[in-house]
Amino acid sequence: MEFNLEAIAQSMSPAAMPPGKRRKMTILLILRNLGIIAFVFGFSYGYTLLFGSSNTVMGVCISTTIVTLWKVNMGMRAWQGSLVIFYIFLHIGLISHTVFTHPAIAIPVNIVSIYLILTLSGQQMQMKSYLPFATCYVFAEYAPVSGVDYQMRLLGLAVGGACTAIFYFVVHRKDGQTHSVWDVFRNIHFTSTRHRFIVRMTFGLTVAECIGQIFQLNKPIWIGMTVLSLTVPFLHEARSRMIQRVIGNLLGGLVFLLLFEALPEQYHMWALLATGFIYLFLTNYQWQQVFITINSLSGARVFYSADTALEVRLLLVLVGIAIVVAINLLEKLDLLDRIDIALRKWRRRRHYKQILREKNKQ
């Protein structure tokens, strides 16, 4: 649940409220967060009953996307935004399966798919409208299914995408957005901050996925989620987030070892529910990472012992950080600017040649 509860927690933080209303609003905040937890778990449980346990993660993705889109719009007309939402979920189901058919097509397919998803969903960058969709793509890639399970995944994403699209239209139909899907592509500025961010995210997630495939890692999603979390629109923000992520993972790992080794097995689920609920109130990135790490290490006990899981997570987080650092360094080479200049020169030369040809014909 890392991907959208972060935005929810920030928008509903008690620290951002006027002091005189803080007590009343804190009570409302607690009730709201309890409602969010109940909805996410209830929706995911029902989704699992309908589409199978192998697709539970998609139920979590869809339910948290609904929660996110409650306050965030897609930056286009409501009915077109609804169609985009439905399309993205189907796209995720189809493409995340395609990349495993042959390694040779994984890289270009990932590049095109991630770029398209981020472009369509990233019009409200400051509100992180792209985050639930990008995360759903990452989860789908790192939790592949086949046969009947894949058919159920496609059906589940179609049904879930339709429910999300209808919900979105009902909530945002009066927002007054006038942009169309065509405007999204027509207004792409090759060297803008948004486009630079989309390109960095696209290549970062593609490299992370390739590393996971090459080394056949048990928890490659830890690399992908690190890249997703640390790739931010403004490069100067990434450095502090990297430090905070490492510290948060260390603290979270320590808490996990102390808490879950001391508690009997039957209390682990309640402890996870408690940490997930506390997470909804946090706005500090470092402390958010503490609780995310606790949750992630708990799930990794299927593959590793508690101490080994912590070691593997820290290693894969560092790999993710290395990918982000490398992509950010390439950004500083101004490659997009150079490509843009080269394209402009090519267009001018083409224009001049066309003019000369027309003069010669005369």
Summary of the structure (lengths in Angstrom):
residues: 362
radius of gyration: 22.1
end to end distance: 66.9
largest distance: 90.3
contacts: 1171
relative contact order: 0.11
helix: 81%
strand: 0%
